[in-house]
Amino acid sequence: MISVDEISKNDEEYSVNELVDLHFKIDAVLEKLEKLGLGQEIIFEEIEGLKTKSKKISKKDLKLMLIGQLVSFGNGVVDSETAGQILEKLTDVQLSNLII
């Protein structure tokens, strides 16, 4: 389980360098999903949309939005392992360190 403190500790805006890094990470996640055969358009649109949203919202809010998207994808579209890998890749939150 992800700690609320872990998610909310970065309630700040992204710097330009952090945005560039995040966009590269998002592209890598989309490439991985395509290789896994999860190239469903809705998933790509939602994850690609994080690029635009990341310019307008805090790091905490982006993490919470990503978690919500992954939970909704988890409804038979993306397995929990893949969802966890996406979350770790985009947020640098190591889930294995947070699971009790």
GUDO-595732 format. One record per residue: chain; residue in one letter; y, x, z negated of N, C-alpha, C in turn; residue number from 1. Coordinates in Angstrom, 2 decimals, decimal comma, padded with zeros to 5 digits. Last residue first. Example, Ala and Ser with C-alpha at 12.3 -4.5 7.8 and 13.67 -1.06 7.14 Angstrom:
! residues 2
  mol  type       nY       nX       nZ      caY      caX      caZ       cY       cX       cZ  seq
    A     s  -002,25   012,85  -007,08  -001,06   013,67  -007,14   000,03   012,90  -007,87    2
    A     a  -005,69   013,19  -007,80  -004,50   012,30  -007,80  -003,30   013,20  -007,80    1
! end
This chain:
! residues 100
  mol  type       nY       nX       nZ      caY      caX      caZ       cY       cX       cZ  seq
    A     i  -003,19   003,29  -002,93  -003,74   003,42  -004,30  -005,21   003,05  -004,31  100
    A     i  -001,48   005,02  -000,54  -002,54   004,04  -000,80  -003,15   004,32  -002,15   99
    A     l   000,25   007,07  -000,04   000,78   005,89  -000,72  -000,28   004,87  -001,09   98
    A     n  -000,89   009,06   001,43  -000,30   009,44   000,15   000,15   008,24  -000,67   97
    A     s  -001,56   007,73   003,74  -002,66   008,21   002,88  -002,14   008,64   001,51   96
    A     l   000,90   007,32   004,99   000,23   006,21   004,33  -000,86   006,68   003,37   95
    A     q   003,71   009,01   005,12   002,28   009,31   005,13   001,55   008,24   004,32   94
    A     v   006,34   008,39   007,13   005,76   007,96   005,86   004,27   008,18   005,97   93
    A     d   007,57   008,80   009,55   007,20   009,99   008,76   006,75   009,63   007,35   92
    A     t   007,97   006,72   011,26   008,74   006,74   010,01   008,54   007,99   009,19   91
    A     l   006,38   006,99   013,53   007,78   006,61   013,69   008,61   006,75   012,42   90
    A     k   003,85   007,82   012,56   004,53   008,58   013,62   006,03   008,26   013,65   89
    A     e   003,17   005,83   010,68   003,34   007,23   010,26   004,13   008,03   011,28   88
    A     l   003,02   003,59   012,39   003,98   003,62   011,29   004,24   005,06   010,83   87
    A     i   000,91   004,39   014,06   002,23   004,11   014,63   003,29   004,21   013,53   86
    A     q  -001,16   004,57   012,22  -000,75   005,77   012,95   000,64   005,58   013,55   85
    A     g  -001,36   001,89   011,43  -001,00   002,92   010,46  -000,51   004,18   011,13   84
    A     a  -002,23   000,77   013,84  -000,96   000,34   013,26  -000,46   001,37   012,24   83
    A     t  -004,72   002,01   014,05  -003,69   002,29   015,05  -002,32   001,90   014,52   82
    A     e  -005,98   000,85   011,80  -005,86   002,31   011,93  -004,76   002,69   012,91   81
    A     s  -005,93  -001,90   012,33  -005,15  -001,37   011,21  -004,99   000,15   011,29   80
    A     d  -005,54  -002,64   015,89  -006,32  -002,51   014,66  -005,49  -001,80   013,59   79
    A     v  -003,67  -005,01   017,61  -003,74  -003,60   017,23  -004,52  -003,51   015,92   78
    A     v  -004,44  -007,74   017,93  -003,96  -006,95   019,06  -004,11  -005,46   018,78   77
    A     g  -005,11  -009,23   015,69  -006,08  -009,14   016,78  -005,66  -008,28   017,95   76
    A     n  -002,60  -009,00   014,29  -003,31  -010,27   014,43  -004,18  -010,21   015,68   75
    A     g  -001,07  -006,82   014,38  -002,38  -006,71   013,74  -003,20  -007,97   013,83   74
    A     f   001,38  -007,60   015,20   000,47  -007,07   016,20  -000,96  -007,05   015,67   73
    A     s   002,43  -008,30   012,68   002,23  -009,36   013,67   001,32  -008,89   014,80   72
    A     v   002,46  -005,77   011,52   001,66  -006,84   010,90   001,41  -007,95   011,92   71
    A     l   004,26  -004,50   013,21   002,87  -004,03   013,16   001,96  -005,07   012,53   70
    A     q   006,62  -005,91   012,64   006,05  -005,94   013,99   004,58  -005,53   013,97   69
    A     g   006,96  -005,23   009,93   006,80  -006,63   010,34   006,18  -006,75   011,72   68
    A     i   007,32  -002,46   010,20   006,19  -002,99   009,43   005,92  -004,43   009,82   67
    A     l   009,72  -002,46   011,64   008,51  -001,91   012,24   007,27  -002,43   011,51   66
    A     m   011,47  -003,51   009,72   011,27  -004,23   010,98   009,97  -003,76   011,65   65
    A     l   011,34  -001,48   007,80   010,89  -002,84   007,45   010,61  -003,66   008,71   64
    A     k   012,42   000,63   009,29   011,07   000,72   008,76   010,52  -000,66   008,44   63
    A     l   015,00  -000,37   009,76   014,12  -000,11   010,89   012,67  -000,03   010,43   62
    A     d   015,99  -000,47   007,14   015,82  -001,72   007,88   014,90  -001,53   009,10   61
    A     k   016,04   002,29   006,55   015,23   001,37   005,75   014,95   000,09   006,53   60
    A     k   017,91   003,24   008,39   016,53   003,72   008,45   015,61   002,76   007,70   59
    A     s   020,06   000,54   009,56   019,72   001,69   008,72   018,25   002,06   008,89   58
    A     i   021,08  -000,25   012,97   020,62  -000,57   011,62   020,23   000,69   010,86   57
    A     k   021,84   000,58   015,50   022,67  -000,42   014,83   022,30  -000,66   013,37   56
    A     k   020,08   002,20   016,72   021,48   002,60   016,81   022,38   001,73   015,94   55
    A     s   017,70   000,87   016,54   017,89   002,04   015,67   019,33   002,53   015,69   54
    A     k   017,74  -001,03   018,55   018,02  -001,46   017,19   018,31  -000,28   016,27   53
    A     t   017,01   000,51   020,76   018,32  -000,11   020,70   018,70  -000,47   019,27   52
    A     k   014,41   001,27   019,95   015,40   002,27   020,36   016,81   001,69   020,23   51
    A     l   012,99  -001,03   019,54   013,38  -000,25   018,36   014,43   000,81   018,71   50
    A     g   012,21  -001,90   022,02   013,41  -002,50   021,42   013,87  -001,78   020,17   49
    A     e   009,76  -000,69   022,28   010,89  -000,14   023,05   012,21  -000,67   022,48   48
    A     i   008,31  -002,49   020,71   008,47  -001,11   020,26   009,64  -000,44   021,00   47
    A     e   008,55  -004,87   022,25   008,94  -004,83   020,83   009,19  -003,41   020,36   46
    A     e   007,56  -004,09   024,77   008,93  -004,59   024,64   009,41  -004,51   023,19   45
    A     f   004,92  -003,37   024,13   005,85  -002,38   024,67   007,29  -002,83   024,50   44
    A     i   003,92  -005,85   023,29   003,93  -004,71   022,37   004,95  -003,67   022,85   43
    A     i   004,18  -007,36   025,63   004,91  -007,77   024,42   005,00  -006,61   023,43   42
    A     e   002,41  -006,14   027,49   003,86  -006,09   027,68   004,63  -006,42   026,41   41
    A     q  -000,22  -004,10   026,50   000,29  -005,46   026,62   001,82  -005,43   026,59   40
    A     g  -001,86  -001,81   026,51  -000,65  -001,88   027,30  -000,11  -003,28   027,50   39
    A     l  -003,96  -000,67   025,18  -003,18  -001,72   024,50  -001,85  -001,91   025,20   38
    A     g  -005,45   001,43   025,98  -005,68   000,15   026,65  -004,96  -001,00   025,98   37
    A     l  -004,84   003,83   024,98  -005,84   003,07   024,23  -006,15   001,73   024,87   36
    A     k  -002,79   004,57   026,65  -004,06   005,27   026,79  -005,18   004,53   026,07   35
    A     e  -000,78   002,90   025,59  -001,24   002,69   026,96  -002,60   003,36   027,18   34
    A     l  -000,47   004,02   023,09  -000,94   002,65   023,20  -001,47   002,36   024,59   33
    A     k   000,58   006,54   023,84  -000,71   006,46   023,16  -001,30   005,04   023,28   32
    A     e   003,04   005,75   024,93   002,06   006,45   025,77   000,66   006,36   025,16   31
    A     l   004,25   004,69   022,65   003,99   003,82   023,80   002,95   004,44   024,74   30
    A     v   004,44   007,03   021,11   003,62   005,89   020,64   003,28   004,98   021,80   29
    A     a   006,23   008,51   022,66   004,87   009,03   022,42   003,94   007,91   021,96   28
    A     d   008,52   006,90   022,49   007,89   007,13   023,80   006,45   007,62   023,64   27
    A     i   009,01   007,20   019,75   008,71   005,87   020,29   008,02   006,01   021,64   26
    A     k   009,63   009,92   019,67   008,47   009,42   018,94   008,04   008,05   019,47   25
    A     f   011,99   009,95   021,15   010,82   010,70   021,64   009,55   010,21   020,96   24
    A     h   013,54   008,40   019,41   013,26   007,90   020,76   012,08   008,64   021,39   23
    A     l   013,69   010,09   017,17   013,02   008,80   017,06   012,65   008,25   018,44   22
    A     d   015,22   012,20   018,27   013,86   012,44   017,80   013,07   011,13   017,71   21
    A     v   017,61   010,81   018,73   016,91   011,44   019,85   015,46   011,68   019,47   20
    A     l   018,22   010,09   016,08   017,99   009,05   017,09   017,22   009,63   018,29   19
    A     e   018,62   012,58   014,93   017,52   011,75   014,44   017,19   010,65   015,44   18
    A     n   020,94   013,37   016,31   019,70   014,14   016,46   018,49   013,33   016,01   17
    A     v   022,74   011,43   015,36   022,44   011,51   016,79   021,12   012,26   017,01   16
    A     s   021,40   009,89   012,36   022,30   010,81   013,05   021,90   010,82   014,53   15
    A     y   021,06   006,57   011,15   020,47   007,70   011,85   021,58   008,58   012,42   14
    A     e   022,25   005,49   007,91   022,25   005,44   009,36   021,56   006,69   009,93   13
    A     e   020,18   004,69   005,09   021,31   005,33   005,71   021,16   005,23   007,21   12
    A     d   018,14   004,43   003,02   019,01   003,35   003,47   020,31   003,94   004,00   11
    A     n   015,64   005,67   002,20   016,45   006,13   003,34   017,32   005,01   003,88   10
    A     k   014,24   004,34   000,21   014,99   005,53  -000,15   015,86   006,06   000,99    9
    A     s   012,69   002,15   000,87   014,12   001,93   000,67   014,91   003,19   000,35    8
    A     i   010,07   003,12   001,07   010,71   002,51   002,23   012,22   002,48   002,05    7
    A     e   009,56   004,06  -001,51   009,40   004,96  -000,36   010,15   004,41   000,86    6
    A     d   009,87   001,77  -003,07   010,79   002,89  -003,26   010,75   003,84  -002,06    5
    A     v   007,67   000,32  -002,27   009,00  -000,19  -001,92   010,03   000,93  -002,06    4
    A     s   004,86   001,97  -000,93   005,76   001,79  -002,06   007,12   001,30  -001,57    3
    A     i   002,23   000,55   000,79   003,45   001,32   000,89   004,35   000,97  -000,29    2
    A     m  -001,17   000,84   000,00   000,00   000,00   000,00   001,24   000,89   000,00    1
! end
